[in-house]
């Protein structure tokens, strides 16, 4: 996992740790948001032309 430096300090670091359940919840929310955004953008996408 990537370490993040605390503001004002170059030696102390914050390591963000998430449980598997938290990661799964974040991914589920992102999937829902991006799928609705994908559907919204569908009307602006160019349709492939046959021929």
C-alpha positions as CSV (number, residue, x, y, z in Angstrom):
1,X,0.0,0.0,0.0
2,X,1.2,3.5,-0.7
3,X,2.4,5.7,2.1
4,X,1.3,9.3,2.4
5,X,3.4,11.9,4.1
6,X,1.8,13.9,6.8
7,X,1.6,17.6,6.2
8,X,4.6,19.4,7.8
9,X,6.6,16.2,8.3
10,X,8.9,14.3,6.1
11,X,9.4,11.3,8.3
12,X,6.0,10.4,9.7
13,X,3.7,8.7,7.3
14,X,0.0,7.8,7.1
15,X,-0.7,4.4,5.6
16,X,-4.4,4.1,4.6
17,X,-5.7,0.6,5.4
18,X,-9.1,-0.5,4.2
19,X,-10.8,-3.7,5.1
20,X,-11.9,-6.0,2.3
21,X,-15.6,-5.1,3.1
22,X,-14.8,-1.4,2.7
23,X,-13.0,-2.0,-0.6
24,X,-15.9,-4.1,-1.9
25,X,-18.4,-1.3,-0.9
26,X,-16.3,1.4,-2.6
27,X,-16.1,-0.7,-5.8
28,X,-19.9,-1.4,-5.7
29,X,-20.6,2.3,-5.4
30,X,-18.2,3.2,-8.2
31,X,-19.7,0.5,-10.5
32,X,-23.2,1.9,-9.9
33,X,-22.1,5.5,-10.5
34,X,-20.1,4.7,-13.6
35,X,-22.8,2.5,-15.1
36,X,-25.4,5.2,-14.8
37,X,-22.8,7.7,-16.2
38,X,-22.1,5.3,-19.1
39,X,-25.9,5.1,-19.9
40,X,-26.2,8.9,-19.7
41,X,-23.3,9.4,-22.2
42,X,-24.7,6.8,-24.6
43,X,-26.9,9.4,-26.4
44,X,-23.7,11.4,-27.2
45,X,-21.7,8.5,-28.5
46,X,-21.3,8.1,-32.3
47,X,-23.0,5.0,-33.5
48,X,-21.0,2.8,-35.9
49,X,-22.2,3.1,-39.4
50,X,-22.7,0.1,-41.5
51,X,-21.3,0.2,-45.0
